[in-house]
């Protein structure tokens, strides 16, 4: 069989990337893992099958290529040089009967389809055993291997370190029977591109003949280049266009490289009239500048209210309403935001005015990851007081929290935003701003954070506005799936089971007519409830130090007698909140079971019980309002309604009702006739970035 294959060397540790949890080639490059981008380009250029040589964090490489056809994996147990890694790949190709041309490349080389096709055609036409790719030597110091060329003929490759040693000793270097002075090699005009094409049988023989009988016990591809050159079976191909071959060693380099693959806003397709208006404004502002589109949905918590910051779980869906950003990266650290809705005023800030660039501490400016310390600093407190109520603070909180979590200076961004999530309605329009900003931050800065870290950083980022809530809203926006309810756990964060939304049921969302604005008095009430939780738990731990509880949530898993004993230690002022929290944690755990059974009646009854705990003057948590209580009573008495409850943190906003689908339209019409805004919400996908 004759064809073309590629061996990608991806076993290295990539220590300069500063992230030991993921292989260098699995990092995101403009929405696509580096190694997947390489495979797709090479496939387009004529490669039929791939062997990926893995070692360090092999699972991250394999995850990055999940779903790609004709990919095999060879494991290099210990790093013994690039030649040894290539041998691992060649052995696997031999086992599957391959005997054609093989392109060998490092896993951090993003090569264009054009360059791959040209390289393969070059070898076919020349009939040689090997083609070496070279690049013009970059300006300034470089550690890349020098290509020794004399009289138009390639003699071999000399590593930069060997050239430096030769310069120090004044010794000439012998290549193919020729002597090269260290000065000549130091001034070489071409460097090794670390991209090769070989006849597979000839490469196997050459590597076997050279062997690894040296002090390091290692074998390098560069050694066989000299051998093929001496045999007169080597050709070279100069890749002069940077667009045809790009590489990276650090996250800042990958960030810069990623921008090559971004698109102008005019290339994005608008799915809604709101997006069409947004893209038109962004095109006017940005022209053809590269950008990404980041969006985050509203969220509805079916069960598990007020408890995720206590370790309780939530059962969530994403709404069809969304906040969408068009974001273009900047070369400085200024973040400028504007909204197509004139009610939201434009704003801008410089990251370094708040947080020192990593490694560059400044007096009076936060320079560590101590987020809470930063939030209490005069700089942060003064800024919030002067800009209280500004929607831009949610963007600012996300940016500064992510900056304090990484050792790389984040790039600035120009943002044009739009959204149709009702404001102050309990659907978390503010958290959607945080999540959309975070999606853009991660996408444009090669951060590669885990889902858990993303969720936690978003939750803490929202603390910038003064609240101290959990990350349940942000987790819902990040993790929701179309048509399903997702069970999310906290402390630690974990994506649990999901269930199909109850068949034959609809979720009606209706606004109570009263807004709940976190930036105003509601924030103090929310924080007071959290303080009650904390005091109650301290009382319980002090009274019963041997009770097996590590966080408040654990109380819900005790027997009824132990719960009664624990609550007896709580100050009466905090007792209602504590009792509500325990009951709600239990309801949230049982919710996913009811959903999986499709038991709408039991779920509706649970929703009623949950809301009763929030009722004004009667509940334990009391974050409802008279208007919301009356609305829930009306809904619960309406035809086809299984149950209803407050949405979100409370003190205004929306109510949800689980309704027989056959009665949903009539209920919405009735509510609208009463002057209330109402709609049916379907479970939708979570936050995303489009490149």
N, C-alpha and C positions, 0 to 999 in steps of 0.2 A: 504494500500500500504506500502511495506517495501523496503527501499533503504538507501543510504547514502547521506547526504547533508553536506554542510559546511556553517558556518556563519563566515564571515570575518569582523572584527571590524575595520572600517576605518573612524570613525567620529572624531578622534583626530586632533589637530591643528599641531602637529609636529613642535613646535616652534624652536627646535634646528637645523632644516634644514635651517633656515634663509631665507625662501621664503614664504611669506604669500599669494602669488597668486596661489599656486598649493598645493594640498594635498600631504602629504608625500608619500603616496603609489602610486601616479601618476608620481613620478620621474622616469627617465630613468635608467634602469639597463642593460647595455650592449645591447642597442638597443631595449629593451622591457620594457614597464612600469612595475614597481615592482608588482603591483596587477595583471596585466595580466600574468606575469611569475608565480605568486602563483596559479592562477586559472588553468593554463595549467598543472602545475605539479600535483596539486590535482586531476584534471580530469584524468590524466594518472594513478594516484594512486588509483582510484576507486570511486571518488566522482561524483555523478550524477547531482546534482543541487547546486546552490549557492545563498545565500542571503548575499548581501554586505550592511552592516550598514554604512550609510553615514551621514555626518553632515557638518563639515567645508569643504568648497570648494567641495561640492558634485559633481558639474558639471565636475570638472577635473577628478574625479574618474570614472564617467560614460563615459567620453570621452576616458579614458585609456582602458576601457573594451568594447568599441563599436565593435559590430560584434561577441562577444562571446555569445554562446547559453546557455540557461538555467541559466541565471543570473537575479535575482530579487533584488530590492533595498528597504531597510527599512530606514526610516529617523529618526534619533535621534535628536530631536529639541534642547535638552540641554544635556550636558554630565553629567550623574548621575551614572557613574561607569560602569565597564565592564559587571557586571551582568545585569544592566538595558539595556545596548546595546544588550546583548545576548537575553534578553526578547523581544526586538523589532524584532529581527530576528526570534525568535521562533513563535511569533504571526503570522508573515507572512507565515511561513511554515505550521502552523496549518490551515490557511485559504485556502491553496492549498491542504490540506489533507495529509500532510507528517506525518509519525509516526515512522521513523526509527532512525538509529544512526546519530548523528550530530557531526561533527568536528568543534570546535570553535578555532579560531586563531586570533591573532593580525595581522593587515594588513601589518606590516613591518617584518613579519617572512617568509622568503623564505624557504619552506619545500620541500624536494625532493619527487618524486613519491614513492621511496622505503620506506621512513619514513611514508608516508600517508598509504600505503598499509599495512605496518607492524602494525601501530596503529589500523586500522580497524580490522585486523585479530586478534589482541590481545584482543580486546573487544568482538568479536564474540566467541572466544574460552573460555574466562574466564566467560562470562555471567554476567559481572558486569554492574552497572549503569554508571560508570565513569572510564576513564583511564587518569591519569595525566602523562604528559611527563616531564621528568627531564633531566638536563644536568649536567655534572661534573662542580663543582665550578671553575670558571676561576682563574688564578693566579692574585694576587693583589686585591685591593679594588673593590668591586662590589655593585651595588645598587639593584641587582636582589633578589627576594624573596627567603628566605631559606626554603628548604623542610625538615620538621622535621621527621626523620626516626629513629626508635628505634627497635632493634630486627628484622630488615628486614621489618618492617611494617611502612607504611606512616601514620602519624597522621594529617598532615595538612601543610599549608604554612604560614610563618610569614614574613611580609614585612621587608626589611632591616632597614627602619626607626624605626619600632617597636622594633627590636632587639637593635638598638642603645639606644632607650629610656630605655629599660629594663636594659641594661648594666649600664646606668647612675644612675638608681634608685636601682639597685640590686634586682629587682623584678623578680620572676619566671613567666613563661607564661604557661597557662593551655591549653592543646589541647587534646580533646577526653578523658578527665578524667585523663590524665597524666600531671605531672608538668615538665617543661623543663627549665633548668637554662639558663639565657641569654648567658653564656659562651658556653654552648653546642650548642645553635642555631647559635651563631656567628661562630663556628667552623664547621658548617654543611658542608658536602662534596658535596651536591647536591643543585642546584638552580632550580627555576621554569622556564620551557621552554616556558610558556604562550601558550601552545598548548594542547588541551584536546579533548577527545572523550566522548560523553554522549549518554545515551538513552534520546531521546528528551522529552518524557513524564516525566521521572524522573527528568530531569533538570528543566522543567517548574514548577513541584511541589516543588522542593527544593528552587528555587528562590522565589516562592510565600510564602513559609513558613518562610524563613529568612526575607524577606521584607527589606525595606529601612528606617525603623523607627529609625534613628540615627541622630546625630547632623548635619551630612553632607547631609542627605537625599539621600545617595548613596548606591549602591548595587554592590558587587564585586564577580567575579567568584571564587576567592580564598576562600570566605566564604563557598561555597557549598562543596569544597573539604573536609574540616573538617567534614561536615555533612555526606558525603558519606563514609568517613573513619570510622566514629563512627558506621555506619550501617553495616560495613563489606562489602560494595559494591564498593570498590575502588581498582583499580590496578594501577601500575605505569610502565612506559616504559622509560628506559634511552636511550637517543640519545647521543651517545658518539662521533660520527663522525661529525665534523663541516660541512662537505659537505652535511649532511642531514638536517641541520637546521641552518640558518644564519639570523642575524638581524642587523639593523643599526639604528642610531639615528641622525647622522650628515652626511653632504655631503662627508667629507673625508672618513668616514666609508663606505658609499655607493660606493664611488670610489674604495676603496680596495675590497669590495665585488664584484663589477662588473667584476673585472679582472678574477674571477673564471670562468666566462662564455665566455671569449674570446677564440679564437682558434689559433692554429699554422697556419702559412702561407700555409703549404702544403695541408690544408683542403679546400682552396679556389679554385673555378673553374675559369680558365682563358677563357674569351670569345673571345679574339683577340690575334694575335701573339705578339703584344706589351705587353699585360698583361702576357703572358707566359714568356717572357724575364724578365719582372719586378719581377714576383713571384719567378723565379729561382734565381735572384740576392738576393732578400729579404730572401729566404730560406737559402742561403749561409751565409748571414750576421747574421740572427736571430736564425737559427736552429729551434727549436720548441717553441720559446718564444711566449707568447700570443700577438695578434696584431689585428688591425682593418684595413680595406681597405676603404679609403675615396677618392672620386673622384668628380671632378667638370668639367662641360662642357665649351666649348667656347660658346659665345653668339652672336646673331645677333639682332640688334635693327631695326625693320622694320620702325618705325617712332618715333621720340622724341629724336633727337640728341642734345647734349650740353645743356640740360635743366633740367635734374633731380635734379641737385644741386640748381636750382632756384625754385624747387617745381613743375616743369612740369612733365608730365607723359610719360611713354615709352610703346612700344608695342613690345614684345620680343619673341624670340624662343631660345632654346638651340640647339647647333650643335651636330653632332655625334662625333666630336673630343673631347677628354677629357684629363685632367691632373689627374693622379691617384697616390695616396700615399699608401704605406704599412707602417703602423705606429705601433711600439711597445712601450708601456709605460715604463718609467724608474722610479727608486726609488729616483733619485735626480732631480735637476731642469735644467739639461743640455739638450739642443735641438740640435741634430746632424742631418744634412741633406746631402743626396747624391743623385745623379741622374744617371740613367743608361746611359745617354748621356754624354760622357766625355767633351762636350763643356760647361757643367754646373758644375763648380767646387764644391767639397764638402766643408762644413763649419759647424761650431758649435758655440754655445754661451750658457752662463749661464743666466737664467732669472734674478736671484738675482744680477747679475752684472749691470743690468739696472733698475730694479724695486725692491724695498725692499719687502720682504714678508709681507703680511698684518699684521699690529701690530708691525712690527719691522723696524721702520724708520732708515735710515743710512745717514750720512752727504753726500751731493752731489748726492744722488740717489733718483729718483722719488718715492714718497710713497703715492700719492693721485691719484684720477681719473682725474686730470687736464691734459688731453691728450695733448692739444696744448702747455701748459707750458712745459710738458716733451719734446715735439718735438723740442722746442727752447732751451733746456738745453744743456750745453756743452757736456754732455755725449752722447746724441743722435746725435747732430750735428757732433761731432768728429767721431763717429762711422760711420755715413753715408758717410762722406768725405773719410774715409779710405777704405770703402767697396763699393763705388758707382759702380753701374752696376751689382752687385752680385744678382743672383736670390734668394739667401737665405734671402735677406732683406724683401722680400714679406712674407716669413714665419715668420721672426722676427717681422714685423709690426703686423701681426695677433696675435701672441703669446703675445706681450707686451700690445696690446690694450685690449685683453680679460683679461689679468692679472690685468690691472688697472680698470676693470669693476667688479671684484669680490673680496670678502673678504677671499677667500680660495686660498692658494698657488697652482699654477698649477703644474702638474707633468711634468717632462722632457719627451722627446720623441726621439726615433731613427726613422728616416724617410728615406725610399728609394722611389724615385719618378721616374715617366716616363710620357710622354705626347706626343700627336700628334697634338695639336693645333698649327698652324703656328705662329711663334714668330714675333712680331712687324707687325702683319697683320691686326690689328683692330678688331680681334676676342676675345680680352681680355685674352690672354694667361697668362699675369701677374696676373690679377684678379682671374683667375682660381686657381693659386697657393695660393692666399690668402684664397679663399673659401674652397679649399681642406684642408688647414691647420686648418681653423676654424672648419670644420666638425669634424676633429680628436680631436681638443681641447675640443669641447663640449662633444663628445662621451666618452672621457677618463677621464673627470673631473666632471661628473654628474652636469653639469651647468644648463640644462633645460631652456635655454633662449628662448624667443619668436622669431618668424620669423622676426618680425620688429627689435628687438634688434640685432639679428644675422646679418641682412642685414646692419644695421647702423654701427655696430662694424667692420664689414668687410670693409665698405667704408672708415671709419676713420682709420682703420689699414693700409690701403694702403697709407695714407698720409706719412707714415714713409719714403717712397722713395723720398719725396719732392713734390709730386703733391698735389693738393687740390680739387680733383674732387668729384663727388657725389657717390651714392651707386647703381646707375642704373644697372651697369654691374653685381654686386654681387647679386642684387635682381633677375635679369634675370636668373642667374645660380641657385639660390636657388628655384625659384618658377615655372620654366618652366615645361610644360606638353607635353607629346608626341602627335604630330599631331595638336597642337593648338598654337595660338598666345595669349599671356597673356598681359593684360593691367595692368600696375603697376603705382600707384600714390605715390607721395612723399610729405613730410611736411604736415601732417604726412604720414608715409608709410602705404599703403593699397594695398592689392591684389584685383584688380578690376575684371571686366568680362574677359572672354576668348572667343575666336572664332576659329572655324575650319579654318585651312589654306585654302586659296581660292581653291576650287575644279578645277581640270584641269590645275593648275599652279605649277610651280617649282621655287625654288629660286637658282639661279646660283651664286656662289661665285668665284670671280677671283682676283688674286693678281696683284696689279699694277706694281710690280717689284721694288718698293721703300719701304723700311722699315720705320716704325715710332717708334722710341725708346723713351719711356717716360724718361728714365734715362739720355738722352742726351739733345740736344737743344730743342726738341719738348716740354719738360716739361715747359720751360719758356714761350713758346707761349701759351700753354694751360692755364697756370696761369694768363697770361696777359689778356686773354679773360674773365676769371672769374672776374678779377679786373674791367674790363669794365662794366660788368653786375652790380657789386656792386656800382660803381660810378654813373651809370645811375639811379639806383633805389634811391640812396641818393638824386640826383638832383630832381627827380620827387617828392619825399616825401617832400623835402624842399619847392618846388614851389607850391605844391598842398597838404597841410597837411590834408585836409578833404576828399581827394580822397579815396574811400573804397578799399584799397589794403594793405595787410599785408605782402605779399612777391611778388617777381617779377612775378610769374605765374598769379597772380590775374589781372594783366594788360590785359591779353589775354581775359578776360571775360567782359571787358568794351566794350561799344559801339565804333564804329569807330571814332566818333567825339571826345570822351574822350581819346582814344588812341592817336589821332593826337595831342590833347592838351598836353598830358603827354610827348610825344616825343619832343615837342617843347622846353621843359626845359632841355633836355639832351645835354651835351657837344658834339659837332660834332665829336670829336675823338671816342666817345663811341656809336654814333647813330646807326651805322651799326649793331653792336652786339645786341643792344637793340631791334631794329626792327626785326632782325632775330629771337631773342628769343621769341618775342610775336607771330610772325607768326608760329614758330615751335610748341609752346604750343597749338595753335589752331589746327594745323594739327594733333598733337598727340591725341587730344581729339576726333577728327572726325574719326581717323583711325579705331578704333574698330567697329564703325558703318558700315564703308565700308567693313570691313572683314566679319561682320555678314551678310551683304547683298551679299557677294561674288562678289563685284563690282571690278574686277581686273583692268579694264580700268581706273576708277577713282583713284584707289590706285596707279597705275603706274604714272598717271599724278601728284599725290601728291609727289611721290618719286622724280620726276624730279624737281618739285618746291623746295623741301627741299634741293636738291643738289645745285640748282642755288644759294641758300643763302650761300653756302660754296665755291663758285668758286673763283679762284685766280683773283684778280683785279676787280671782278664784284660783288661778293657776299657781304653780310654784315658781315659774321663771318670769312670767308676766312681761313679755315683750310684744304682746298684741296691742290692739287699740280697740275702742268701742266699735268703730266702723268695721274693722276686720271681724270681730266677734259676731256682729250682726250679719255680715255677709256670709260667714261660715254657717250660721244657723239657717239662713235662707237657702243656701246651696244644699245643705243636708236634708232639707225638707222638700227639695225639688225632685221631680220624676227622673229616675235613672241614675241618680247620684249615689255612689257607694260611700263617699266620705270626702271631707275637705280639710284644709289646714293652711296656716300661714306659710309663706315662702320666705326663705332667707333669714336675716338676723331679726327682722321685725320692726316695730314702731312705725309701721306704714308699709306701703308697697302692695304686692300681689298676694292672692290666694290661689291655690290650685284645688281642683276637684277631679276625682276619679269618677268617670261617667260612662255609662253604657253608650257605645258609639252611635247607636240608633237615636239617642236623645241629645247628642252633643250639639248639633246644629240648632235645635230648638232652644236649648239652654243659652247658647251664645246670643241668639236673637232676643231672648227675654232679658238678658243682662244688658244688652245694648239699648233696648227700649227703656231701661231704667237709667240710661245715661252713663253706663259703665263700659270701659274698654275691656273686651274679652276676645280670646282666640283659642283655637285648638293647637297644641304644641306636639310635634312628633319628635321622638328621640333622634338626634343628628350626630354627625361626627364631631370630634373635638378640634382643638386648635391645630393649625397647620401653617406651613410656609410654602409658597410657590416661588420657584426660582425662574 
